[in-house]
Amino acid sequence: MKYSQIHFSDRSCEIDLYQLQELLNLSAFWAKGRSIKDLGIAIANSEPVISVHDQEQLIGFARATSDGIYRATIWDVVIHPDYRGNGLGIKLVETVLIHPKVRLVERVYLMTTNQKEFYEKIGFAVNNTTTMVLNNQSNLESLPVGNIQFQESIKA
């Protein structure tokens, strides 16, 4: 494998959503079947978004959401199976962690099912105190909303 051809980017506009969908379907059982539209929404609402390319081929991806000071969550960390075991996954997560939207955050969360040992090498620890999750908001439709109105803010 020629590492001179591999490059990391934090420019989400460079991500080919079709390549990302293919990478997730191949490499991540928890992300199979995600639509192009939904992937675009997730990327648009995440910062940083880090991609790893071998020339033009997407071989790695991770994203985070953060308030920039108190909390951040890392999502969708994936490396193509042909590129695993060479340190790219560690470098990918470290690239997320040093990004300006994440590096000063008090606490960084991540959810994983099978890769606890990998993340412990980077410094993550199992957290048994954060145990609540709301899986689906469809049951919230019955809550009374009253006269609450939402306005979408437009970034300048």
N, C-alpha and C positions, 0 to 999 in steps of 0.2 A: 504494500500500500504506500503510495507516495503522499506524504503529509504536506508537501509543498503545494499540492492542489486543494487542500482543505482550508476553508476560511469560515470564520464566524461573522455574523452580522446582527446588528440590533435594528435594522431597517425593516420594519414589518411590511412595507410596501414591496419588498423584494421577494416575498414568499408567494410561491405558486400554490394556490389553494388546492389544486388537483394533485400536485406532488405531495402536499401535506396530508390530504385525505388518504392517498395511497400509502404513505409512510405509517400513518396511524393504523390503517387497516392491517398492514403487514406486521407491525411491531408492538401494538398495544391492544390487548384483548378488551380493555376497559374503554376504548375509544372507537371500536369498530362501528361503521355505519353512520358516522357523523356526516351531516350534509355540508356541502360547500357553503351554503348560505349561513348555517350556524357557525362554521369555522371562521367565516369572515366577521361575524358579530363578535365572537370570542376574542379574536385578534384585535378588533377595533376598540375593545373595552379593556385591553391589557397593556401594561407597560411595566417592565420591558418585555419584548418579544424577541427571542434570540433564535436564530437559525444557523445551522451548520451545513455547508455545501461542500461537495467534492466536485470541483469545477461548477457545472450548472445543476447537478443533481442534489436535491435536498436529502441529507442523511441524518439530520438531527434537529430537534426542536424543543423549546421550553418557553413558557410564558409565566408572568406573575401579575398579580393585582396588588396594589399597595396604596396606603394613604400617605406614604413617604416618611412617616415618623413613628407610628405606634405598631402597626401590623401590616404584614404582607403575606401572601400565600403564593406558593409556586405550584404551577399546574402543568400537566401534559409533558413531562420530561420523557423524551424518547430518542433513542439512537437506532439507526438501521441495524438489523442483526449482523450483517456482514462487517460492520465497523465497531462492534462491541469488543471490550477487553483491551482496548488500546489507550484508555485514559480520556477519550473524548467526552464521555458522560460526566466525569468529574469536572473537566474543564467547562462543559456546558453549564452545569449547576453553579460553579464558581463565577462564571460570567454573569449569570443572573444576580448572584449575591453581591457583586461589586458594582452593579449598575446604580446610578444616582438615586433612582426611585426606591431602591431596596437597601443599599449599604448602611444607612443610618437608622434603619428600622429597629425598634426595640425587640420585636419577636417575629420570626419568620416561620410560617406553618407550611406543611406539605402533607399530602395524603398519599400513602403507598400501601400496596397489599403484599407484594412479594419482594421488595427491594430494600428492606430495613437495613441490612448489613452494608449495602452500597452507600446509603445516606449517612449511616453512622461513621463511615470513613471520612466523610466531609465535615462532620461535627454535629449533625442532627442527633437528637435523643428522642426516645419513645416518650410520648406525652399521654399519660392516662387520665389527666384531669379535664381535657377538652373532649367531651364525649357526646355532645348533642349535635344533631344534624336534622335539617328539614329537607327531605328527599324530593318532595314534589309540592308545588304551591297550588295545585288544582283544587285542593280542599279549602283554600282560602277564599274562593269565589263566593262562599256563603256568608262571609263576614260583611257586616254593614259598613259601607263606605261613606254614606251620608253625602255631604256637599263638598267633599275633598276633591280638589282639582289639581292636576299636576301640569306644570309647564316645563317644556323641554328647554334647557339652557343652551345657548348657542355660543361656542367658543369663538373668541375674536381672532 
